[in-house]
Amino acid sequence: MLTKRTYFVPALIACIAFPAAALAATGGDGSERIGVADAKTAKIAVLHRPVASFRKTIRVTVENLEEARVARLRRERRERYASLPGGVSLATLESIAACESGGDPTIVSADGTYRGKYQFSFSTWASVGGSGDPAAASEQEQDYRAALLYAASGSSPWPVCG
């Protein structure tokens, strides 16, 4: 009984021997043999397309990750401010902050009177339960205190931006 293994070794020898014999053979008419000295240097293809494609894949992946991070931060912010005091909307606070300080929670007016994202004076900050320097408080606390102030006084504390 013959198995596949019985034919494997002779087939392997044939696959190796016949091409090797063909390469070593003469040109058919008994002319010269081809040797190692006659070999030409192979040119290596430059991998521009695969490299460019790989770089594009990385760039797109990084952009997607950044978009996902920004979307996550926005979602977390909306969730965190879903229940601001007095029903004040986050859009209202963002509008006031953009006008007052460009949204910078650490900014201080030129004369030092108004401080933080909503340009609180020390007395106004204290009136809504804040302590210390408003510009040194976290942005979340400044948003919360501004919402308290807006709920109590409306937009009047911000006569230009409210």
Residue pairs with C-beta under 8 A, 6 or more apart in sequence:
23 34
24 33
25 33
26 32
26 33
77 90
78 90
80 140
81 90
81 93
81 143
84 90
84 93
84 143
84 144
84 147
85 144
85 147
85 148
85 151
86 147
86 148
86 150
86 151
86 152
87 151
88 147
88 150
88 151
90 143
92 150
93 118
93 143
93 146
93 147
93 150
94 103
95 161
96 118
96 146
96 150
96 155
96 158
96 161
96 162
97 103
97 117
97 118
97 143
97 146
99 158
99 160
99 161
100 114
100 117
100 118
100 119
100 158
100 161
101 107
101 116
101 117
101 118
101 119
103 117
104 117
105 116
105 117
105 135
105 137
105 138
105 139
105 142
106 116
106 135
106 136
107 115
107 116
107 117
107 119
107 135
108 114
108 115
108 116
108 135
109 115
109 119
113 121
114 120
114 121
115 121
115 122
115 125
115 133
115 134
115 135
116 125
116 133
116 134
116 135
116 137
116 142
117 139
117 142
117 143
117 146
118 134
118 142
118 145
118 146
118 149
118 158
119 158
120 130
120 134
120 142
120 145
120 146
122 133
122 134
124 149
124 157
125 131
125 134
125 145
127 149
128 145
128 148
128 149
128 152
129 145
129 148
130 137
130 141
130 145
134 142
134 145
137 145
149 157
150 157
150 162
154 162
155 162
156 162
